[in-house]
């Protein structure tokens, strides 16, 4: 068995790892969309590292677009193999990939409408037709049960608590009288995170372990402090008659925020204010999460049982129609607007930022990791001007960052997760910017992991 590192290598986006079995068959671990500068992202997502028809199976860790969003591109170029995922991930992919395709087509249409005469027209990465074709390949699997990927190659999923349906992956191959195991954490959630169960450790002793390293250089603040900070930011923005604009991933982050807003409202810390979720995808994702109480932790089970919903927020209104979304920017009333995408690279959040980023009464609240070169990262770095839809916008709004709402484990949480799953061979750090990965490499080595490596794109390891 061999592993070749292709995506999410020394960066946090575009997860894609290529496994070659002893018989020469190709299996993909994840098939994520690279998110970043438009030209770089377009090139990375369109260029296939191998002929898609050669791929015999895809094994997904979870439904986020940076782990699944390039599947339709591969399908457009000939991929026709089974795509394995947990049942909840398969359900969520149904809305995620359709929405991604819609955004690809809509954004291409918008850019082409406003492009300059000398600029070439933009083609969408893929279409809804390709997304629908990709969805027909999905095969849902349960947690904790081995299933056959290919003859001689089997897989088992364990819950990582990062997202509904998120899982670590263990691939086991029996060939030539030997057994080899490859373990991949996918994205690991936080201990005692709201709504979802805590991460489960993977079996120890794998021949190689791939782990995310997104927050490998820092610790998250206690959740109670986060709620207090969130409440304070909202209060002072509302007092100056402003809006709180929150770019948030439609799946996972939005629901965590709604849960926190419910807690703040219940405790009397949230002032009366309309709460809009302007994302049809987030609304659909929330409905799917409401249908999977078997994935909840004890507290979420109790809230769901008492209220019939996890998100009993007064003033909460999901926005689905385009005209209602436009009306939010025309309105002068103080409000909270949560909209996708989480890295400010596509979707309705771009319109809200364009209309609100220049008003000093407003607050742009960043609640998750922003990959390098994304609009979200530029806002975090407090650039004085940013480009939105190709036009310069002056940043006058207050900018605040609350990274503790992330669905990713921090340095110590991730270390605690990995210790019971220590491999017999090397640990490879993926899904982390270089600075975070280098810091986490040193931390793991000082905590008893003797062989920690940070691959470059194209590196291979033979098990």
C-alpha positions in Angstrom: 0.0 0.0 0.0 1.2 3.5 -0.8 -0.1 7.0 0.1 0.5 10.0 -2.0 -0.3 13.5 -0.6 -2.1 15.8 -3.0 -4.5 18.2 -1.2 -4.6 19.9 2.2 -0.8 19.7 2.3 0.8 22.6 4.2 -2.6 24.3 3.8 -6.1 23.7 5.4 -8.2 23.3 2.2 -8.7 20.9 -0.6 -8.4 17.6 1.3 -7.3 14.8 -1.1 -5.0 11.8 -0.5 -4.3 9.1 -3.0 -4.0 5.5 -1.8 -2.6 2.8 -4.0 -3.2 -0.8 -3.0 -0.8 -3.7 -3.3 -2.7 -4.7 -6.5 -2.3 -1.2 -8.0 -5.9 0.0 -7.4 -6.5 3.6 -6.6 -8.6 4.8 -3.7 -9.1 8.5 -2.8 -9.4 9.7 0.8 -11.6 12.8 0.5 -12.1 14.8 -2.7 -12.2 18.3 -1.4 -12.4 21.7 -3.1 -9.4 24.0 -2.8 -10.5 27.4 -1.6 -8.3 30.5 -2.0 -7.3 33.0 -4.6 -9.7 32.6 -7.5 -7.1 31.8 -10.2 -5.1 29.5 -8.0 -8.3 27.7 -6.7 -9.6 27.4 -10.3 -6.3 25.8 -11.4 -6.0 23.4 -8.5 -9.5 22.2 -8.6 -9.5 21.6 -12.4 -6.1 19.9 -12.7 -6.5 16.1 -11.9 -3.4 14.4 -10.4 -4.4 11.2 -12.2 -7.0 10.0 -14.7 -10.3 9.9 -12.8 -11.4 6.7 -14.6 -8.5 4.9 -12.7 -10.1 5.5 -9.3 -11.8 2.4 -7.9 -13.3 4.0 -4.8 -13.6 7.2 -2.8 -13.8 7.2 1.0 -15.1 10.5 2.5 -14.4 11.7 6.1 -17.2 14.3 6.3 -19.5 16.6 4.3 -17.7 19.9 4.4 -16.9 21.3 0.9 -13.2 21.3 1.4 -13.4 17.5 1.8 -16.2 16.7 -0.7 -16.7 19.7 -3.0 -14.5 18.6 -5.9 -16.3 15.3 -6.4 -18.5 16.7 -9.2 -15.3 17.9 -11.0 -13.9 14.4 -11.0 -17.3 13.0 -12.1 -17.3 15.5 -15.0 -13.9 14.0 -16.1 -15.0 10.4 -15.9 -15.0 9.2 -12.2 -17.7 6.5 -11.9 -16.7 4.5 -8.8 -18.5 4.0 -5.4 -18.2 6.9 -2.9 -18.3 5.7 0.7 -19.5 7.9 3.6 -21.3 7.6 6.9 -25.1 7.8 6.5 -25.3 11.3 7.9 -22.5 12.5 5.6 -24.3 11.0 2.6 -27.5 12.9 3.6 -25.6 16.1 4.0 -23.7 15.7 0.7 -27.1 15.8 -1.0 -27.5 19.4 -0.1 -23.9 20.5 0.0 -22.9 19.4 -3.5 -26.1 20.7 -5.1 -25.6 24.1 -3.4 -21.9 24.2 -4.4 -22.9 23.6 -8.0 -25.5 26.3 -7.8 -23.0 28.7 -6.4 -20.4 27.8 -9.2 -23.0 28.5 -11.9 -24.4 31.7 -10.2 -21.0 33.2 -9.4 -19.7 32.5 -13.0 -22.8 34.2 -14.4 -22.4 37.2 -12.0 -18.7 37.6 -12.8 -19.3 37.3 -16.6 -22.0 40.0 -16.4 -19.5 42.5 -14.8 -16.3 41.4 -16.5 -14.3 43.9 -18.5 -14.2 43.6 -22.3 -10.6 42.3 -22.4 -11.3 39.6 -19.8 -12.1 36.0 -20.8 -15.5 34.6 -19.7 -15.5 32.4 -16.6 -16.7 28.8 -16.8 -18.2 27.2 -13.7 -16.0 24.5 -12.2 -19.0 22.1 -12.5 -22.8 22.2 -12.9 -25.8 20.9 -11.0 -25.9 18.1 -13.6 -22.4 16.9 -12.4 -23.4 17.2 -8.8 -26.4 15.1 -9.3 -24.3 12.5 -11.0 -21.9 12.5 -8.1 -24.7 11.9 -5.6 -25.7 8.7 -7.4 -22.4 7.2 -6.4 -22.8 7.7 -2.6 -23.0 4.6 -0.5 -23.9 5.3 3.2 -22.2 3.2 5.9 -22.6 3.0 9.7 -20.1 3.8 12.4 -18.1 1.0 14.0 -18.7 -1.7 11.3 -16.1 -2.8 8.9 -17.2 -2.7 5.2 -15.4 -3.8 2.0 -14.1 -1.0 -0.2 -12.4 -3.3 -2.6 -11.5 -7.1 -2.5 -8.8 -7.3 0.2 -9.4 -3.7 1.4 -11.8 -2.8 4.2 -12.7 0.3 6.1 -14.2 1.3 9.5 -15.5 4.7 10.6 -15.3 6.2 14.1 -17.1 9.4 15.2 -14.8 12.5 15.4 -17.4 14.9 16.7 -16.4 17.6 14.2 -19.7 17.6 12.3 -22.8 15.5 12.0 -21.6 12.3 10.4 -17.9 13.2 10.6 -15.6 10.2 10.9 -12.0 9.1 11.2 -11.1 6.4 8.6 -9.1 3.2 9.1 -8.2 1.3 5.9 -6.9 -2.2 6.3 -5.4 -4.2 3.4 -4.6 -7.9 3.4 -2.2 -8.8 0.6 0.8 -11.1 0.1 0.3 -12.7 3.5 0.5 -9.4 5.4 -1.9 -6.9 6.9 -1.3 -3.1 6.6 -3.3 -0.3 8.2 -3.6 3.3 7.3 -5.5 5.7 9.7 -6.8 9.1 8.8 -8.3 11.4 11.4 -10.3 13.6 9.0 -11.2 16.7 11.0 -11.4 16.2 14.8 -14.0 18.0 16.9 -13.7 19.6 20.3 -14.3 17.8 23.6 -17.5 18.9 25.2 -18.6 20.7 22.0 -22.3 21.6 21.9 -24.8 19.4 20.1 -22.5 16.5 19.1 -20.9 13.7 21.0 -17.2 13.9 21.9 -14.6 12.5 19.5 -13.9 8.7 19.7 -10.3 7.5 19.6 -9.2 5.3 16.7 -7.6 1.9 17.1 -3.9 2.1 17.9 -1.0 0.6 16.0 -1.7 1.7 12.4 1.3 1.6 10.1 0.8 5.2 9.2 -1.4 7.9 10.6 -2.6 11.1 8.8 -3.9 13.8 11.1 -5.3 17.3 10.7 -3.3 20.1 12.3 -5.6 23.1 11.7 -5.1 24.6 15.2 -1.8 22.9 16.0 -0.2 26.1 17.4 -2.9 27.4 19.8 -5.6 26.7 22.4 -9.2 27.7 22.3 -10.7 29.7 25.1 -13.3 28.0 27.4 -16.8 27.9 25.9 -18.3 30.0 28.7 -15.9 32.8 27.8 -16.9 32.6 24.2 -20.5 33.0 24.9 -19.7 36.1 27.1 -17.6 37.6 24.3 -20.3 36.9 21.7 -22.9 38.6 23.9 -20.7 41.6 24.5 -19.9 42.1 20.7 -23.6 41.9 19.9 -24.7 44.3 22.6 -22.3 47.1 21.7 -23.1 46.7 18.0 -26.8 46.9 18.6 -26.4 49.9 21.0 -24.8 51.9 18.1 -27.7 50.7 15.8 -25.4 48.5 13.7 -25.6 45.0 12.3 -23.5 42.0 13.2 -22.5 40.2 10.0 -21.2 36.7 10.6 -19.7 34.7 7.8 -20.2 31.1 8.9 -20.1 27.6 7.3 -23.7 26.6 6.6 -23.1 23.2 8.0 -21.9 23.0 11.6 -20.8 26.5 12.5 -24.1 28.1 11.8 -25.9 25.6 14.1 -23.3 26.0 16.8 -23.8 29.8 16.7 -27.6 29.4 16.9 -27.2 27.1 19.9 -25.1 29.7 21.6 -27.5 32.5 20.8 -30.3 30.3 22.3 -28.2 30.0 25.5 -27.5 33.7 25.6 -31.2 34.5 25.1 -32.3 32.0 27.7 -29.9 33.5 30.3 -31.0 37.1 29.5 -27.6 38.1 28.0 -28.8 38.6 24.4 -30.7 41.9 23.8 -33.9 41.7 21.7 -32.7 41.6 18.1 -33.7 39.8 14.9 -31.5 36.9 14.0 -31.4 36.1 10.3 -29.8 33.0 8.8 -29.4 34.0 5.2 -28.5 30.7 3.6 -30.9 28.2 2.0 -28.2 25.6 2.5 -27.9 26.4 6.2 -31.6 26.1 6.6 -31.6 22.7 4.9 -28.6 21.6 6.9 -30.3 22.6 10.2 -33.3 20.5 9.2 -31.1 17.5 8.6 -29.4 18.0 11.9 -32.8 18.2 13.6 -33.5 14.7 12.1 -30.5 13.0 13.6 -30.8 13.2 17.5 -28.9 9.9 17.7 -25.8 12.0 17.1 -26.5 14.5 19.9 -24.8 14.7 23.3 -26.9 14.4 26.4 -27.5 18.2 26.8 -28.7 18.5 23.2 -31.0 15.5 23.6 -32.6 17.2 26.6 -33.1 20.5 24.8 -34.5 18.8 21.8 -36.9 16.8 23.9 -38.1 19.9 25.9 -38.5 22.3 23.0 -39.0 20.1 20.0 -36.0 21.9 18.4 -32.4 22.7 19.3 -32.8 26.3 18.2 -35.8 27.9 20.0 -34.6 31.5 19.5 -37.0 34.4 19.6 -36.7 36.6 16.5 -35.0 33.8 14.5 -35.9 33.9 10.8 -34.4 31.8 8.1 -34.0 33.6 4.7 -34.4 31.6 1.5 -35.7 34.0 -1.1 -33.3 36.3 -3.0 -35.6 39.3 -2.6 -35.7 38.8 1.2 -31.9 38.6 1.3 -31.6 41.9 -0.6 -34.1 43.5 1.8 -31.8 42.8 4.7 -29.2 45.1 3.2 -31.8 47.8 2.5 -33.0 47.6 6.1 -31.5 50.0 8.7 -32.7 48.0 11.7 -30.0 46.5 14.0 -29.8 42.8 13.5 -27.6 39.7 13.4 -27.0 38.2 9.9 -25.4 34.8 9.6 -24.6 33.8 6.1 -22.3 31.5 4.0 -19.7 30.9 2.9 -17.6 30.7 6.0 -14.4 31.9 4.3 -16.2 34.7 2.4 -15.3 33.2 -1.0 -18.8 32.8 -2.5 -22.5 33.0 -1.8 -24.7 35.6 -0.2 -22.2 36.6 2.4 -20.3 38.5 -0.3 -23.4 40.8 -0.9 -23.8 41.4 2.9 -20.1 42.3 3.2 -20.2 44.6 0.2 -23.2 46.5 1.6 -22.1 46.6 5.2 -18.3 46.5 5.5 -18.0 50.3 5.0 -20.2 51.3 7.9 -18.4 51.8 11.2 -21.6 51.0 13.2 -21.5 47.4 11.9 -19.4 44.5 13.1 -17.9 41.8 11.0 -17.5 38.8 13.3 -15.3 36.0 12.1 -16.0 32.7 13.9 -13.8 30.2 12.1 -10.5 29.5 10.5 -9.7 31.5 7.3 -7.4 29.9 4.8 -4.6 32.0 3.3 -5.5 34.3 0.5 -9.3 34.1 1.1 -11.3 37.3 1.6 -12.0 36.1 5.2 -8.3 36.0 5.9 -7.8 39.5 4.6 -10.6 40.7 6.8 -9.0 39.0 9.8 -5.7 40.6 9.0 -7.6 43.9 8.9 -6.7 45.0 5.4 -7.9 48.6 4.9 -9.4 47.8 1.6 -10.6 44.4 0.1 -12.0 43.4 -3.3 -15.5 42.1 -3.4 -16.9 41.1 -6.8 -13.8 42.7 -8.3 -14.4 46.1 -6.7 -12.4 47.8 -3.9 -14.3 48.3 -0.7 -13.0 50.2 2.3 -13.2 48.4 5.6 -14.7 50.7 8.2 -16.8 48.2 10.2 -15.4 46.8 13.4 -13.7 43.4 12.9 -13.8 40.8 15.7 -12.5 37.2 15.7 -13.8 34.4 17.9 -11.9 31.3 16.8 -13.1 29.2 19.8 -16.3 28.5 17.9 -14.4 26.4 15.5 -15.4 22.8 15.1 -11.7 21.8 15.1 -9.9 20.5 18.2 -7.1 22.8 19.4 -3.5 21.7 20.1 -4.1 20.0 23.4 -7.4 18.5 22.4 -6.0 17.0 19.3 -3.0 15.7 21.2 -5.3 14.0 23.7 -7.2 12.5 20.8 -4.1 11.1 19.1 -2.4 9.5 22.1 -4.7 6.4 22.4 -4.3 6.0 18.6 -0.5 6.1 18.4 0.7 4.4 15.2 3.5 1.9 14.8 4.9 4.1 12.0 5.1 7.8 11.1 2.5 10.5 11.8 1.9 12.8 8.8 0.4 16.3 9.5 -2.1 17.5 6.9 -4.9 20.0 6.8 -2.9 22.8 8.5 -1.1 25.9 7.3 2.7 25.5 7.4 3.1 27.6 10.6 0.5 25.6 12.5 1.9 22.2 11.2 5.4 23.1 12.2 4.4 24.1 15.7 2.3 20.9 16.1 5.2 18.8 14.8 7.4 20.1 17.6 4.6 19.7 20.2 3.9 16.1 19.2 7.6 15.2 19.3 7.8 16.6 22.8 4.8 14.5 23.8 6.2 11.1 22.9 5.5 10.8 19.1 9.0 9.9 17.7 8.3 10.2 14.0 6.3 13.2 12.9 6.4 14.5 9.3 4.9 17.3 7.3 4.6 16.2 3.6 4.8 18.3 0.5 2.4 18.0 -2.3 3.3 14.9 -4.3 5.2 13.1 -1.5 4.7 9.4 -1.2 5.0 6.9 1.6 5.1 3.1 1.1 3.6 1.1 3.9 
